Structure formats: structure tokens, C-alpha cells
Amino acid sequence: MRVNDLFEEDTTTWDGKKVLAMVDSRDGWKILSQLHGRMDGPDLPFWLHGKLNMYTVKSGYWLASLRRRRADPSTSDQFKDLWKWIWSLEVIPKVKMFMWKCLAEALPTNTALRKKSIDLDPMCRRCGNGIETMEHALRDCVWMKVLWAVSPLLLPPILEAEICPIQAWFERIRSVPHKEIHATFASIAWAVWYTRNLLVFQGKETDHKECLTIAHRGTWPKTVCENPKFSMPTRIFCSRPGQLKVACDAAVAPNFGIGVGSILMDGEGSVQGCRYGAWRGAYTSLEGEALAILEGLRLCVEKEATDVVVETDNQELYWSITRNETDLSYLGDTICEIRALVDSLEHVEFSWTKREGNEMADKLASHALSGFYPVLSHDVLPFDVNNDFFLLILSAALGENRNGEGAHSLTKVIPLANKIPLTKVVPLMYPFC
């Protein structure tokens, strides 16, 4: 039976008797209430879920996803935070898409392809000792364990007897409160899959160093990657043997002056030296941070440190130096000297940290500003960081009154700083502890 069999003869009007005789009254009245075409012509496909009632792949995917969520709500809701995390990663789009495929279990590993009736060897091409699942290809392969061990992340190991699917592994990384770690992890995982494909389809083998280099290029712009002086983000949990960190910061008093402080430390946090000073005049925060980095690099040259990590809490300056995202030409000689000193050192990495993680350099900069000291270098810090009264003076110099009464003026701060009891200050000739 066709629809036009329910019309009155030689018309396009419903025949109510035929309709009600064919179905029950409830459905019959629904049919009779439907409008239909008034023009003769062939039937056309009609899609309710797309614009202009036309089918598109996007609308089909949306409908399939909707039905899947209704059938199994946990599929989308269980990893809701991980989906958001993936799309918020500070990496290039193809790395985000790769991470999405991992979470959706859509990577064409040998195991996944065999499930689609593709006849191939399920063993891992890299080690030949295990079946290539997604977890094996990205983490559990012997080659992969070495890669993650030498990577800048120093990830906590997954125990042999521990069952840890890829989603749980991603959740572990997401729980680390550092976006730079997240981006580096994603770019390395993408590079692992990229080099795996080179091996499978082109027969090209890559070593661990080359894989990390590819990960670097997948995360950072080409202009930075071509500069051998800049490398991937510094190790977060531990430094390389012999590598030192110089923490830099500036304290700015608008229309009055700036103080800068730089502290050189080893991997255990022991102070190897410091450099600080102050200048009168009107400086911006960016100018002050750039001067702090410059003095930090001078300290490295002075202490003959060749492998250093320069740490700053100014995100704008960090991105400007490492990614050339901002024109720093207005800083003039300061930036030129920074680049010259970087070239003079054997290896330099730049790292960004939150302000809370740069507290000691911040205090040193405030100390320099409070006394307007000329640029000085010492082997130890010139103050006791455990002296709460001294910290109050420093925070006041930055406009942060602990009692919530607003910022003190510098005319009050500097005299207070000069009245700190000498017994509360660590003498420069004694080791700082």
C-alpha cells in the first residue's frame, strides 16, 4: 500500500474513512493532521536531524552519539573531565586529535585492526615481545619504557602487575598540577605514534633522542625548534646531574624604581650564589623581569655554570623569549644582551613557574628595592627568609599588607626595612641555612 492509496480518488486529500479503518483512531487522527505535498512529483528523501532536512555526516554522527549515550551513559560521562582536559591542552591541533583518538580507543593498532578482520601480525614491531595494544604501543613496550625514563617528565612508573588502561594513565597525568607537563606528555605520546608509523610503513627506525626531538617540533613553533639553544620544557621533578637553576624575579614600584633578584641553585635546592640590585625610574613589569633574567645569566657566567634553567614567573616574557610571540624590540639592549649571554653558555632552558614557586627570588628583589642597593653578587642570601617580620616588610614593598589594610607607601617601608635588628639578618660571610 502506498500513501496515495489513502487519498480520495483523483485528489491529494486524505480519505478519512480509509485511514480510520486501517489504524486505530488515535493514530488515524495524527495521520489526518499531517500536511502533505500539493504538487505532483517524485518522492524525495527527508532527514529530520539536519538543517534544511538534508542528511550530513555531522548530523549522522550526532544522532549516533546521542543513541550511544542513551544506551550507555557512562561512555561519555565517565571521561567527561578527560575530554575537557584534552581539548584544553596547549599543543597543536593534531596532537589534540591524537589524544582524542587514544581516549576514544580509535588508534589503529595491530590488535584493533585484527578486530576488524584485517589479517596481520599482532606483535609489536618495535620490541617483538608483546601484542601491540594501545597501552603497549604508547607505554608498556620495552623501547617505550626507556623513552619515558629519559624524557623531561620523569613519570612515576607503572608496575608490571598493575592493570592501568590508557584512560587511567591519562588521569594520572591530568592530576599533576602543571600545564607544561600535560603539553609535553601529549606531544611525546604523539611523537611515539608518529615514529611507530614511520617504522611500520617506511621501515625507518628512530632512536629515543630523535623521537623527543620530533615531540619538541610537534609542540613548539619552527622558529624556536631551529635554535639549538632552546630545548623542551625543563624537568619538573628533578634536574640533570650538574644542571643548575637560576630563579629570577623583579619587584616594581610604579614611578619610583625596580629591584631585581636572581638566585642560582642546584638540583637539591641549595643556593650556589645570588645577584641583586635596584634602579630608580619608571619601569614596567616586563622591563623589570627582563633585567632580572639578564642579571641571572650574568650570575651564571660569573659562577661558570654552563647547563642552566632560567626560571621566571612572568608568562608574557617566557612566551616571548621561547616562542617569539611578542615583539620585544622596545626592550632594546636588554634583550640583545640576554640572547648574547644565551649563546655564550653551553645549554640554556627557559621555564615558567607560578608566583608562589618563585617566592625566594621575589623576596630577594624586594630586598634590593627596599635598600636601593647597587648590583651585588654573593655566595649566600643577604637575609633570613625565616624572619616573619622581614617578610612583612618585603610584602609591604610589593603592596601586599598581610593585615589586609592596603599597601604601605615606600616612604614607610624603606625606613622599616632599615630598622630590622641585625641579629635577625644572616651575615653574608656565614653560610646560609
C-alpha positions as CSV (number, residue, x, y, z in Angstrom):
1,M,0.0,0.0,0.0
2,R,1.2,3.5,-0.8
3,V,0.4,6.8,0.8
4,N,-1.7,7.9,-2.2
5,D,-3.9,4.9,-1.7
6,L,-5.3,6.7,1.4
7,F,-6.2,9.8,-0.6
8,E,-9.6,10.5,-2.1
9,E,-9.8,9.5,-5.7
10,D,-8.0,11.9,-8.1
11,T,-7.1,14.3,-5.2
12,T,-4.4,14.8,-2.7
13,T,-6.8,14.9,0.3
14,W,-6.9,12.3,3.0
15,D,-9.8,9.8,2.8
16,G,-10.8,9.8,6.5
17,K,-12.7,6.6,6.3
18,K,-9.8,4.6,4.8
19,V,-7.4,6.0,7.3
20,L,-9.5,5.3,10.3
21,A,-10.4,1.9,9.0
22,M,-6.7,1.0,8.7
23,V,-5.4,2.2,12.1
24,D,-6.8,3.0,15.4
25,S,-8.5,6.3,16.0
26,R,-5.6,7.9,17.9
27,D,-3.0,7.2,15.2
28,G,-5.6,7.9,12.5
29,W,-6.2,11.4,13.7
30,K,-2.5,12.0,13.9
31,I,-2.2,11.0,10.2
32,L,-5.1,13.2,9.2
33,S,-3.5,16.2,10.9
34,Q,-0.3,15.8,8.8
35,L,0.1,18.2,5.9
36,H,1.3,16.7,2.6
37,G,2.6,18.0,-0.7
38,R,0.2,19.6,-3.1
39,M,2.4,19.2,-6.1
40,D,2.8,16.2,-8.3
41,G,6.4,14.8,-8.5
42,P,8.7,12.0,-7.3
43,D,9.2,11.3,-3.6
44,L,12.3,12.8,-2.1
45,P,14.5,11.7,0.9
46,F,13.7,13.6,4.1
47,W,16.1,13.8,7.2
48,L,14.7,15.2,10.4
49,H,18.0,15.7,12.2
50,G,19.8,18.1,9.8
51,K,19.5,21.6,8.5
52,L,17.1,22.0,5.6
53,N,16.0,18.4,6.3
54,M,19.1,17.2,4.4
55,Y,21.5,14.5,5.7
56,T,25.1,15.4,6.6
57,V,27.8,13.3,8.1
58,K,27.8,15.7,11.1
59,S,24.1,15.2,11.8
60,G,24.5,11.4,11.4
61,Y,27.4,11.4,13.8
62,W,25.4,13.5,16.3
63,L,22.5,11.1,16.1
64,A,24.7,8.0,16.5
65,S,26.5,9.6,19.5
66,L,23.1,10.5,21.1
67,R,21.8,7.0,20.8
68,R,25.1,5.6,22.2
69,R,24.9,7.9,25.2
70,R,21.3,6.9,25.8
71,A,22.2,3.2,25.6
72,D,25.3,3.6,27.8
73,P,25.5,7.0,29.6
74,S,28.8,6.1,31.2
75,T,30.6,6.1,27.8
76,S,30.6,9.9,27.7
77,D,30.0,10.9,31.3
78,Q,32.8,8.7,32.8
79,F,35.6,10.6,31.0
80,K,33.9,14.0,30.8
81,D,36.8,15.7,32.6
82,L,39.4,14.0,30.4
83,W,37.6,15.2,27.3
84,K,37.7,18.7,28.5
85,W,41.4,18.3,29.5
86,I,42.4,17.0,26.1
87,W,40.8,20.0,24.2
88,S,42.4,22.5,26.7
89,L,45.9,21.1,26.1
90,E,48.4,23.8,25.0
91,V,49.5,21.8,21.9
92,I,48.9,22.0,18.2
93,P,45.6,20.6,16.9
94,K,46.9,17.3,15.5
95,V,48.3,16.4,18.9
96,K,44.8,17.1,20.5
97,M,43.2,14.9,17.8
98,F,45.7,12.1,18.6
99,M,44.9,12.3,22.3
100,W,41.2,12.2,21.5
101,K,41.7,9.1,19.4
102,C,43.6,7.5,22.3
103,L,40.8,8.2,24.7
104,A,38.2,7.0,22.2
105,E,40.2,3.8,21.6
106,A,40.4,4.7,17.9
107,L,44.1,4.2,17.3
108,P,44.6,1.6,14.5
109,T,47.0,-0.7,16.5
110,N,47.6,-4.2,15.3
111,T,45.1,-5.5,17.9
112,A,42.4,-3.1,16.8
113,L,42.9,-3.9,13.1
114,R,42.6,-7.6,13.7
115,K,39.3,-7.0,15.4
116,K,38.2,-5.5,12.1
117,S,39.1,-8.8,10.3
118,I,42.4,-7.4,8.9
119,D,44.9,-10.2,8.7
120,L,48.2,-9.1,10.1
121,D,50.8,-9.9,12.7
122,P,49.6,-8.6,16.1
123,M,53.1,-8.4,17.6
124,C,54.8,-5.1,18.3
125,R,57.2,-4.1,15.5
126,R,59.5,-2.3,17.9
127,C,60.2,-5.0,20.5
128,G,58.6,-8.1,19.0
129,N,57.9,-9.3,22.6
130,G,54.3,-8.3,23.1
131,I,51.0,-7.9,21.3
132,E,50.5,-4.4,20.2
133,T,47.7,-2.9,22.1
134,M,47.3,0.8,22.6
135,E,48.8,0.6,26.1
136,H,51.7,-1.5,24.8
137,A,52.4,0.9,21.8
138,L,52.5,4.0,24.0
139,R,53.8,2.8,27.4
140,D,54.4,-0.8,28.1
141,C,56.8,-1.7,25.2
142,V,60.5,-2.0,26.4
143,W,61.5,0.7,23.9
144,M,58.8,3.0,25.4
145,K,59.8,2.4,29.0
146,V,63.3,3.7,28.1
147,L,61.9,6.7,26.3
148,W,59.7,7.8,29.2
149,A,62.7,7.2,31.6
150,V,64.9,9.7,29.6
151,S,62.1,12.1,28.8
152,P,61.9,15.5,30.6
153,L,58.9,14.3,32.7
154,L,60.3,11.6,34.9
155,L,56.9,10.0,35.1
156,P,56.1,7.6,38.0
157,P,56.5,4.1,36.7
158,I,53.6,1.7,36.1
159,L,54.2,-1.5,38.0
160,E,54.3,-4.7,35.9
161,A,51.5,-6.3,37.9
162,E,49.4,-3.2,37.8
163,I,46.4,-3.0,35.4
164,C,46.4,0.5,34.1
165,P,44.3,1.2,31.0
166,I,45.1,4.2,28.9
167,Q,42.3,6.3,30.4
168,A,43.6,5.8,33.9
169,W,47.1,6.7,32.7
170,F,45.8,9.9,31.3
171,E,44.0,10.6,34.5
172,R,47.3,10.3,36.4
173,I,48.9,12.8,34.2
174,R,46.0,15.2,34.4
175,S,46.2,15.1,38.2
176,V,49.7,16.7,38.1
177,P,49.0,20.5,38.6
178,H,51.2,21.8,35.8
179,K,50.0,22.5,32.3
180,E,53.5,22.4,30.8
181,I,53.8,18.7,31.9
182,H,50.4,18.0,30.2
183,A,51.5,19.5,26.9
184,T,54.9,17.8,27.0
185,F,53.3,14.4,27.8
186,A,50.8,14.8,24.9
187,S,53.5,15.8,22.4
188,I,55.7,12.9,23.4
189,A,52.8,10.4,23.1
190,W,52.0,11.8,19.7
191,A,55.7,11.5,18.6
192,V,55.7,7.9,19.8
193,W,52.9,7.1,17.4
194,Y,54.4,9.1,14.6
195,T,57.7,7.2,14.8
196,R,55.9,3.9,15.1
197,N,54.2,4.7,11.8
198,L,57.5,5.5,10.2
199,L,58.7,2.1,11.3
200,V,55.6,0.2,10.1
201,F,55.1,2.0,6.8
202,Q,58.5,3.2,5.8
203,G,60.8,0.8,7.7
204,K,62.6,3.8,9.3
205,E,63.9,3.2,12.8
206,T,64.3,6.2,15.2
207,D,66.2,6.4,18.4
208,H,64.9,8.0,21.6
209,K,66.7,11.3,21.1
210,E,65.1,11.7,17.7
211,C,61.7,10.8,19.0
212,L,61.9,13.5,21.7
213,T,63.1,16.0,19.0
214,I,60.0,15.2,16.9
215,A,57.9,15.7,20.0
216,H,59.6,19.1,20.5
217,R,58.7,20.1,17.0
218,G,55.1,19.0,17.4
219,T,54.7,21.3,20.4
220,W,56.8,24.4,19.7
221,P,56.8,26.8,16.6
222,K,59.5,26.2,14.0
223,T,61.4,29.4,14.8
224,V,62.2,28.1,18.3
225,C,62.9,24.5,17.2
226,E,65.6,25.6,14.8
227,N,67.5,27.3,17.7
228,P,69.6,24.5,19.4
229,K,70.0,26.7,22.5
230,F,66.3,26.2,23.4
231,S,65.0,22.8,24.3
232,M,61.9,21.2,25.6
233,P,60.5,22.4,29.0
234,T,62.8,21.7,31.9
235,R,62.5,18.7,34.1
236,I,59.9,19.4,36.7
237,F,60.7,16.8,39.4
238,C,64.5,16.6,39.1
239,S,67.3,18.2,37.2
240,R,70.1,16.5,35.2
241,P,73.3,15.9,37.0
242,G,75.3,19.1,37.0
243,Q,72.3,21.2,35.8
244,L,71.6,24.4,37.8
245,K,68.6,26.6,38.1
246,V,68.6,30.4,38.3
247,A,65.3,31.8,39.6
248,C,64.7,35.4,38.5
249,D,62.2,38.0,39.6
250,A,61.6,41.7,39.9
251,A,59.8,44.0,42.3
252,V,58.4,47.1,40.7
253,A,57.3,50.3,42.5
254,P,55.4,52.4,39.8
255,N,57.2,55.7,39.0
256,F,59.7,55.0,41.7
257,G,62.1,52.2,40.8
258,I,62.6,48.5,40.5
259,G,64.6,45.8,42.3
260,V,65.7,42.6,40.7
261,G,66.9,39.3,42.2
262,S,68.4,36.1,40.8
263,I,69.3,33.0,42.8
264,L,71.4,30.2,41.4
265,M,70.5,26.8,42.9
266,D,71.5,23.1,42.3
267,G,69.1,20.2,41.9
268,E,68.6,19.8,45.6
269,G,67.7,23.5,46.1
270,S,71.0,24.6,47.7
271,V,71.9,28.2,47.0
272,Q,75.1,28.5,44.9
273,G,75.0,32.2,44.6
274,C,72.8,35.3,44.2
275,R,72.8,38.6,42.4
276,Y,70.5,41.6,43.1
277,G,70.3,45.3,42.6
278,A,67.9,48.2,42.1
279,W,67.4,51.2,39.8
280,R,65.4,54.4,40.2
281,G,62.9,55.4,37.5
282,A,59.7,54.3,35.8
283,Y,59.8,50.7,34.7
284,T,57.2,48.3,33.5
285,S,56.9,44.8,35.0
286,L,58.1,43.3,31.7
287,E,61.2,45.5,31.7
288,G,61.9,44.5,35.3
289,E,61.6,40.8,34.6
290,A,63.9,41.1,31.6
291,L,66.5,42.8,33.7
292,A,66.2,40.1,36.3
293,I,66.8,37.4,33.7
294,L,69.8,39.4,32.4
295,E,71.3,39.6,35.8
296,G,70.6,35.9,36.3
297,L,72.5,35.0,33.2
298,R,75.4,37.3,34.3
299,L,75.4,35.3,37.6
300,C,75.7,32.1,35.6
301,V,78.7,33.4,33.7
302,E,80.3,34.6,36.9
303,K,79.8,31.2,38.5
304,E,81.0,29.4,35.4
305,A,77.7,27.5,35.1
306,T,77.2,26.0,31.6
307,D,74.0,24.0,31.9
308,V,71.2,26.1,33.4
309,V,67.5,26.5,33.6
310,V,66.3,30.1,33.7
311,E,63.1,30.3,35.7
312,T,60.6,33.3,35.6
313,D,57.1,33.8,36.8
314,N,56.3,36.3,34.0
315,Q,54.3,34.3,31.5
316,E,54.3,37.0,28.8
317,L,58.1,37.3,28.9
318,Y,58.5,33.5,28.9
319,W,56.4,33.0,25.8
320,S,58.1,36.0,24.1
321,I,61.6,34.6,24.6
322,T,60.8,30.9,23.8
323,R,58.1,31.3,21.1
324,N,58.8,34.8,19.8
325,E,55.1,35.6,20.3
326,T,55.6,39.3,21.3
327,D,57.8,42.0,19.8
328,L,60.5,42.8,22.4
329,S,62.4,45.2,20.3
330,Y,61.3,48.1,22.6
331,L,63.4,46.4,25.4
332,G,66.4,47.2,23.3
333,D,69.9,46.3,24.7
334,T,68.4,44.2,27.4
335,I,67.1,41.5,25.0
336,C,70.2,41.7,22.9
337,E,72.4,41.1,25.9
338,I,70.1,38.2,27.0
339,R,70.5,36.5,23.6
340,A,74.3,37.1,23.6
341,L,74.6,35.5,27.0
342,V,72.4,32.6,26.0
343,D,74.7,32.0,23.0
344,S,77.8,32.1,25.3
345,L,76.5,29.3,27.6
346,E,76.6,25.6,26.6
347,H,72.9,24.8,27.3
348,V,70.1,27.1,28.4
349,E,66.5,26.2,29.1
350,F,63.7,28.6,30.0
351,S,61.0,27.6,32.4
352,W,57.9,29.3,33.7
353,T,56.6,28.9,37.2
354,K,53.7,30.3,39.3
355,R,54.5,33.2,41.5
356,E,54.2,31.0,44.6
357,G,57.0,28.9,43.1
358,N,59.4,31.9,42.7
359,E,59.0,33.3,46.2
360,M,62.6,33.3,47.2
361,A,63.7,35.3,44.1
362,D,60.7,37.6,44.7
363,K,61.9,38.3,48.3
364,L,65.5,39.0,47.0
365,A,64.1,41.5,44.5
366,S,62.1,43.2,47.2
367,H,65.2,43.3,49.4
368,A,67.1,45.1,46.7
369,L,64.3,47.6,46.2
370,S,63.9,48.3,49.9
371,G,67.5,49.5,50.2
372,F,68.2,50.5,46.6
373,Y,71.4,48.5,46.6
374,P,73.7,48.6,43.6
375,V,74.1,45.4,41.7
376,L,75.8,42.9,44.1
377,S,76.8,39.3,43.9
378,H,77.1,37.0,46.9
379,D,77.5,33.3,47.6
380,V,74.7,33.3,50.1
381,L,71.4,35.2,50.5
382,P,71.6,38.6,52.3
383,F,68.6,37.9,54.6
384,D,66.9,35.3,56.7
385,V,63.9,34.0,54.8
386,N,62.5,32.6,58.1
387,N,62.2,36.0,59.7
388,D,58.5,36.8,59.6
389,F,59.0,40.5,60.4
390,F,61.3,40.8,57.5
391,L,58.8,39.0,55.2
392,L,56.1,41.6,56.3
393,I,58.4,44.4,55.2
394,L,59.0,42.7,51.8
395,S,55.3,42.0,51.2
396,A,54.6,45.6,52.1
397,A,57.1,46.8,49.5
398,L,55.1,44.8,46.9
399,G,51.9,46.3,48.1
400,E,50.6,43.3,49.9
401,N,49.9,44.1,53.6
402,R,49.3,40.9,55.5
403,N,46.7,42.6,57.8
404,G,44.5,43.5,54.8
405,E,44.9,47.2,55.4
406,G,46.2,48.0,51.9
407,A,49.7,48.7,50.6
408,H,52.2,50.7,52.7
409,S,53.9,53.6,50.9
410,L,57.6,53.1,50.2
411,T,58.3,56.2,52.4
412,K,57.2,53.9,55.3
413,V,58.5,50.7,54.0
414,I,62.2,51.6,53.5
415,P,62.7,53.1,57.0
416,L,61.1,50.0,58.5
417,A,63.4,47.8,56.4
418,N,66.4,49.7,57.7
419,K,65.3,49.1,61.3
420,I,65.4,45.3,61.1
421,P,67.5,44.0,64.0
422,L,70.9,42.9,62.8
423,T,70.6,39.7,64.8
424,K,67.7,38.7,62.6
425,V,69.8,39.0,59.4
426,V,72.2,36.3,58.3
427,P,75.7,37.8,57.9
428,L,77.0,37.5,54.3
429,M,80.2,35.8,55.5
430,Y,78.4,32.9,57.1
431,P,76.8,30.0,55.1
432,F,73.1,30.4,54.5
433,C,71.0,27.6,56.0
